[in-house]
């Protein structure tokens, strides 16, 4: 039987690539649901091309446009953020790929888990914001969370068949982004266009800016802490400019495993969707002749303060990672809009974290309140 998939965030970078993967593996997958926040035009094209059972447009003002555009097709159309959490409960869904960006992915993922669905997680903020809650829910519901991020997919693959007690530490690899070699003082004046030129990966705007500031690697460190039940000191970020080794696991005997491959998100997407099987693809193959040198260097946490702030939030725990994430989302949006400079982002994030009322054991309502209050405070610092 085909595995029936819902893609939350189908119009984003991961969502679009997931649809390509499913199209290339038609005999393996069936598309049940796709969703978008604002991009109604692309959602309509995707629905017309792939004919899912249902679509959701989170922006309710675009419901009529989507409904009327798809009126000649046998596709149910829903609208509103609550519909995102409701649609994942459909009995016809086996797996939910959460590819939403930011805090918006948390509650639909919770609903999918409570409905007993398998989770392919591309929304790292779900675990950044509420890692303790999500891991307890996963244990309660016996849910396997399959990571889609290339780094976490790499660690997951390296740990298969290993005794969890034999794990000593992990290394998350980072490309270093477009400003790896730029002097710190020059980052005050970088432009939106410069920050969006990632050297290796093709991603959405928000994730690309996070990569340029190394916040993306900080968020991934927090995500890894929960996915693999790690202590903060068991996680190290290293810069690997070629993006061939996606991450490394070190064991108690000193041996190491690395997962390698070309920087292509279709591979971890397919792996998560088809697990526990591996499916043959026609993707380009890595050649050592093309990469005679693989290099590594320490991450500069003075130049890229967001990485240091992420580890600080991870060590503090509680609702601090939630505040960190909320402030970062606000700061990135303001930078993309040209309202603040690149180096202002960590200032806003740090001040928001310090302003946050610390809650050591938050529940879902605490996370929601922390997110709202942190966003308001972060916005108050932007002219």
N, C-alpha and C positions, 0 to 999 in steps of 0.2 A: 504493500500500500504506500501511496505517496504521503510524505510528511506535509501537513497542512500548516502554512505559515501566515502569521500576521506581522506586518512591518510597520512599526510606529515611527514615523518620520521618514517616509519613503521618498520625499523630495530632497532630502539632504544628501551629502556625499556618500555616506555609508548606505543609506536607503537605496539610492540610485544604483550603486554597485551591487547591492544584494539582489535587486531585480535582474541585473545582468547575469549574476551567478545562477539565479533560478531559471532564467531563460536558457542558459547553457546546459542546465541539468533538468530539463523538462520532465524526464522520466522519474525524477526523485522527489520533486516538490510540487505542491499546489498552493497557489496564492489565494488566501481567504480575505485578508483585510489590508488596506493601505491607508495611511493618514498623513495629513500635512497641517501645519499651523497657519501659514499665510499664502503659500504658493498654490493657489487654486488652479491656475492654468496648467502647471506641470502635473498636478494631481489628476486633472481631467485627462491629460494625454496618457499618463500611466494607466489609469483605469481603462481607457479605450484600448490601449495596446495589450494589457495583461488580463483584463476582465476578472477582477476579484469579486468576491461575494458582496463586499461592502467597502465603503470609503467613509472617512471622517475628515471634515475640515474644522479645525479647532476654532477658527475665527467665524463666529456665527453670522457675521454680516455678509459672508461669502457663500452661505448655504444655498440660497436661491439660485445663484449663478451655477454652482456645482450641480445641484439637483436638476436644473433645466438642461444643462449641457449633457447630462448622462441619462436623460429621461427615456431615450430609445433603447437603452441597454438594461439587461437584467441585474442591475447593481443597486443595492440599498445605499442611501446617502444619509449620513448623520452629521450633526454639528455640535460644537461646544466642547470645552475641556472635560466635562463630566462624561461625555460620550467616549472619550479615549479610554477611561477606566471601565466603562460598561462593555464596550465592544470586545475587549479581550476575554470576556467571560463566555463568549459564544462556544457552544459545544463542538462546533466544527473546527476549532483551532487546536493544534497540537503544540505549537511552539510560537512564542512571541519574541521577535527581534526588536529590542528597545533601542532605536537609533535616534531618539529625540536628543536635543542638545540642552544641557543645563538641568536646573531643578525640576523642570516640567516633566522629566522622565520618571520621577520618584513614584507618584501615586498610581499611574497606569501600571508600573512594574509590580507594585504591591498588589494591585487588583488581579493581575495575571497570576502571580504566585498563589494568592488565596484561592484562585479558581483552578489550581492544580496544573497550570501550564508549564512546559519547559521554557527556560529563559535563555536567550542568546543576548548577552549584555554588551551593547556598544555605548551605553549612556553611563560613563564612569561616575557622573555626579550622584547617581543613585546610591552608590557605596561610599562616596566621599561624604555626602550629607548624612546618611543614615546607615552606615555600615553595620553597627551593632544590632540595630533593629532588623535589617535585612538578613543578616546571617542567622539570627535566631529564628526568623520566619522561615527561612530556607530549611533549617533543621526540622522545624515543626511540620512543615508541609512536605518534607523529603524531596525538595526541589534541587536539582543540579543546575547551578548557574554556570553557563558556558561563556567564557570571555571572548569578546570579538576584537578588542584592542590587540594589535600585533604583539605588543610586549607581553601582555597577560596570556595570550594564546600560546606564546613561546614558552612561558613558565609552566603553564598547564601541561603542555606536551612533554616538557622535560621531566615533569614529576610523575607522569603515568608509570605505574608499576613500581614506584619507589616507596619505601617506608617513610611516612611523613616525619617520623622522628629523626630521620637521617639528614634532613635539610638543615644546613647551617646558615646560609644567607642567599639572597638573590641580588643580581645586578640588572637594573633597568637601563637599557641603552637609550641614549638621546642623540639625535643628529647634531644638536647644538644650534639648530636654526640658522637664519640668515645673518645673525649678528655675532656668531661665534668668535670671529677674528677682529671684530670692531672694538676699538678702545671704549671703555666705559663712558667717558665724557662725551663721546660722539652720539650716544644713544638718546641724549636729550632732544635731538633734532631729527630723529628718524621719522619718515612719513608712513602713512597708511600703506601706500603702494610698496614701499621697501619691506615693511613687516609682513606683507602678504606673499612675498616671494620665497616660499619654502624651497630649500635646495633639493629635496628628495621626494616629498609626499604631496599628493593633490588632495586637499581637504577643504572643508567649509571655512568661512572667514573667521568665525569665533575660535575654532580649534587651531587654525593657523596662527592667529595672534597669540594664543596660549603657548604654542610651540616656540614662537619667537621670544617670548618672555621666560620660557622654561616652566611656566605654570602648569602646562600640560603634563610635564614629567612629575611635578609635585602632586597633582591630582592622581596621577597613575600610581604613585607611591602609596597614597592613602588607600586607593582601590585595592592594590596588591596586599596591603596589610590585612584587609578583611577577606579577600578571596582565598588567601593561602594561610590564614591564621598566623600571621607573623608579628613579631615585635618591631618597633621602628628601627632599632639598631641592626636588624637583620636585612634591611633594605638599603642598597646603595645605588646612586645614579652615576653612571659614567657616560661620557660623550664618545660616540662612535660615528664619525661623520659620514661613513659610507652607507649606514643603515642596512647592513647585510645581516649582522648578528642581531636578532630582535630582542633577545635577553638571555641571561645566563643564570644557571642554578649551581650553587656550590654546596657540596655535601660534607659531612663531618669527617670523612677520611681525606679531605683535601681535593678530591676529584671534582670536576666541573662538567656540566652539560650545557651546550649552547644550541639554540634553534636558529637556523640560517635560511635565507632565501632573499630573492629580489624584493624591493619595497613595493609590494602590491597587496592592497587590502582585500582583494578578492580571495586570496588564500586563507586568511583567518576567518573570513566570513563563511566560506564554504565549509571549512573545518568545523565551525560551531554548528552550522545548520545540519550537517550530515553526521556528526558525532554519534556513535563511536566508529563509524566507517571513514575511510579516506576514499575520495572519489577522484578518478583520473581527470585531468584537465589538459587543455592545449596551451596553457600559459607558458610564456618564455622561461627557459631554464637558466639558472645561475651558471656562470663559467668562471673558474678561478683565473683564467687567462685575462679576463676583463677586469679583475680586481686583484692585482698582484700584491697589494698591500692593504691590510685592514689595520686601522689605527685606533687608539683609545687615549683619552685624557680625562683628567678630573673635571667635574662640573664647577664653574665659577659662581659660587653662591653670593659673592659680593656684587658682582656685576648683574647677576640674575637673582635678585632678592626674593622673587616669588617662590623660588625653590626652597629657600631657607624658611620662609613663612609657612609653606606647606608642611614641612617637617615639624615646625613648632606647633602647628595646629594638630598634627597627627599625634604628637607626644602628649599634648594637653588633653585631647580627646573631647568627650562630651559633645556640646553643640558648637565648639570652635571651628571644626572643619565646615560646618554649615554656614557660619558667618564668613569664613574665608571664601567659600564658593560664591555666595551671594554678592559680596563686594567685588569679586573678580568679574562676575557677569556684568555688573553695572559699569565697572571700569573699562572693560573691553568694549562694551557698546559705546561708551563716551569717546574712547580713543578712535574707534572706527568712524565715528561721526565728526572727528576733528575738534572735539571740545576739550581734550586734555592731551598732554604729551605722553610718550611711551614710558618715561621714567616716573610719571605721576601715578601710574597704576599701582605699584607696590606701596606707595605712601597711603593711598586710599584704603587698600586692603589691610595694611597693618593697623591703621587708626580704627578701622571698623572692628577688627578682631579685639583690640584692647578695650573698645567701647562696649562690646557684647557682654551681657549678663551671663556668666558661666553656669551651665546646667550640666552636671556630671553624668546623669542618666536620663537623657531626654526621650520623650515619646513622640509619636508622629505630630501631635499638636504643637509640641515644643519646637520641633523642627520647622514647622510651618510658620510659627510666630517668629522664630529666630531669623528665618529667611526674609520675612516681610520687614522686620525692624532693621536688619542689616542693610537691606536695599535702600530703605528710606534714609538711613544715616549716610551711606555711601553717596547717594544722590545729593545730599545736602552739602557735600564738599565739592561738588562740580558746579562751576559758574554757568 
